[in-house]
């Protein structure tokens, strides 16, 4: 019987860029373009759910009005 040492937890990919300001008009973070609900639940989402949100982020960023 082989006893493998426990593996460290895999890190969770995140689009966070440490600019945490939520735009009142869109409800999106100006740094990562996620909603507060997405940010708050990020660690509980599946890899597939996170990937789907990450795929949407460039389009969200493009729709955001520049000031």
HULINRA-V247751 format. One record per run of one state. SS is the DSSP state (2 for helix, 1 for strand, 0 for the rest). FROM is the first residue (numbers start at 0). LEN is the number of residues. Records with the same first field share a line. If there is no record, write none. Layout:
SS->FROM-LEN  FROM-LEN
//
This chain:
0->0-21  22-5  29-5  44-2  63-4
1->21-1  27-2  34-1
2->35-9  46-17
//
